[in-house]
């Protein structure tokens, strides 16, 4: 698991400026390993409502592109009544 300093360093190495909003997102991601993107958004906006949803998702995309995080989509199959399985 990465801490926020490692996330910030990876962002700097990729050429990104480190803004206050990006620091907040980095902190939340570092503290919430395994959280969904929606959860990250809610936590970030709870800390600072001025951080837009698009900012959070862009940051998540950048971190995924540079290999800092991995986004895993989960789908749960359910059995319908009467189906055998």
Rosetta blueprint (number, residue, H / E / L):
1 X L
2 X L
3 X L
4 X H
5 X H
6 X H
7 X H
8 X H
9 X H
10 X H
11 X H
12 X H
13 X H
14 X L
15 X L
16 X L
17 X L
18 X L
19 X L
20 X H
21 X H
22 X H
23 X H
24 X H
25 X H
26 X H
27 X H
28 X H
29 X H
30 X H
31 X H
32 X L
33 X L
34 X L
35 X L
36 X L
37 X H
38 X H
39 X H
40 X H
41 X H
42 X H
43 X H
44 X H
45 X H
46 X H
47 X H
48 X L
49 X L
50 X L
51 X L
52 X L
53 X H
54 X H
55 X H
56 X H
57 X H
58 X H
59 X H
60 X H
61 X H
62 X H
63 X H
64 X H
65 X H
66 X L
67 X L
68 X L
69 X L
70 X L
71 X L
72 X L
73 X L
74 X L
75 X L
76 X L
77 X L
78 X L
79 X L
80 X L
81 X L
82 X L
83 X L
84 X L
85 X L
